[in-house]
Amino acid sequence: QVQLVESGGGLVQPGGSLRLSCTASGSIFSIPVMGWYRQAPGKQRELVASITSGGNTNTADSVKGRFTISRDNAGNTVYLQMNSLKPEDTAIYYCNLKQRRNILATDDYWGQGTQVTVSS
């Protein structure tokens, strides 16, 4: 019912920048919580940043001060501005959307992932 499409990944040198984008479409009934997760090879998926309908953000300590999450006015497109990139930021980055199904459950939707590689 909900589809997420990500773009903006690529290969950059340490210290460089990338801007990821994610657009949600489908059965979205309200402005959802959206965010970015990442998963490096052999590691667990971890939250990078999230943003609420009101624009409140949460950013992982590992990227705080370097990454900024934002969303457009419609609320269904989210961005991740990634500055001062480090090799340890290398991972597949996944867009996430949380939508209330009912009073008891919230559904998670995931994008296909976009590769970010930071290397000299």
N, C-alpha and C positions, 0 to 999 in steps of 0.2 A: 504493500500500500504506500510505502514511503521509499523513495529512491534518493540516494545521495551520490553526487558526482563531484569528484575532487580533481584539482589541477594545480599546477605550479611547482611541482617537485622538479628536482634536477641535480646536477653535479655542480658544486661550488667549492671554492678554496676556503680554508679556515679564515675567519674574519669576514666572510662574505654574507650576503643576505638573500633571502628568498621570501616570496609571499605566496602562501597557499590559499586556495579558495575552495569552498564547498557550497554547492547549491542543492537544496532539498526540494523535492517535488512529490506530488501525490496527495494522499489524504492527510493533510496537515490541518488541524482544526483550530489551533491557537499557536501563538509564538512559543516554540519549544526551547528547552534547554539544549544547547548544542556545544560541541567541544571537539578537541583534537586529542587523540591518543597516538602513541607511537610504539613500535615494536622492532627491536633490533634482533638480529639473528641469535638464536639460543636464549633469548631473554623473554620475560613476560611483558605483555602489553601494559603500558603505563599511561596515566593521564598526564597530558601536557598542559592543557588549559581548557576552561569551560566558560560559558557565558549564559546568563539567564535572560528572560524576556525583558527584564528591566535594565539590562546592561551590566549587571554585577558580574565580575570576573573572578576566576580562581586560576592561579598559575602555579605550576610545580616549582619547587625551590631550585631545581636544577636549571631552569630556564628563566627564572624571574629576573627582570631587568633587561633581558635580551629578546624575549618573545612577547608579542602583544596579540591578544585575540580581540576581534571586533565583529560586528554584524551590520547588515544593511538595514534600511528603514523598514522593509517588509518583514525582516526577521528570519527569512529562510535562506539567507546566504551568510556564511561565516568565513572569516579570514584569519589567517595566522601570519603575522609579520614576524619573520625570523631574522634577527640581526646578530652580528658577532658570532657566527656559527662556528662550532667546534667539531672536531672529528667524532666525538662521542655523541653528537646529535644525529649521526647517521642512523637511519631507521626507515621503516615504512610508516608513514603517517596516515592515520585513519580518521576520517570525519565521523562524528557520532551525533545522533539525535535521540533525545528522550521525549516520548510522548505518552501522556496519560491515556491508558486504555479504558479504565474505569476507576472506581473509587479505591480499588485494592491493588491495581497493577499498573506498571509503567513499562512500555515497550522500548527497547533499544534497537536502533537501526544504524547500520554501518556502511560507509562507503567502501569502494574497492581498494583503496589505499593508493598513495602516491609515494614514490621513492625519493628520499632525500639523502644524498651522499655528500659528505664534507671531506675533502681530501686534497692534498697538495699535488 
